[in-house]
Amino acid sequence: MNVANTDYVVQRDGGYYVAGPIRVSLDSIVYGFNDGESPETIQASFPVLKLSQIYGAIAFYLDNQAEIDRYLVETEREFESCGVPLAEANPVLWAKFLAHEAAGKAVPA
């Protein structure tokens, strides 16, 4: 993938991260954005980020959407092919996750 770093997004360790003292994956911002969340709502999930960083990350995504979408598909495939599903590895934790999700609560990233 040939996407340049910006003031708001950097590529390192094989992934994309919002630039700053704490690494937040671009994936997290993009999934929220694609789910219809506003930048302010996304910021509520990642209070360590400034609103300008979230807008910058969204702008980066929109400027590089085809490549970032391919990256997201690739990483999702890699994730799904790894290890034992949580439902099998830890059924109690999986049940808690499902109950939390069914209650309409945001699942921590």
Secondary structure, DSSP 4 states (H G I P E B T S, - for coil): ------SSEEEETTEEEESSSS-EEHHHHHHHHHTT--HHHHHHH-TTS-HHHHHHHHHHHHHTHHHHHHHHHHHHHHHHHSS--HHHH-HHHHHHHHHHHHTTPPPP-
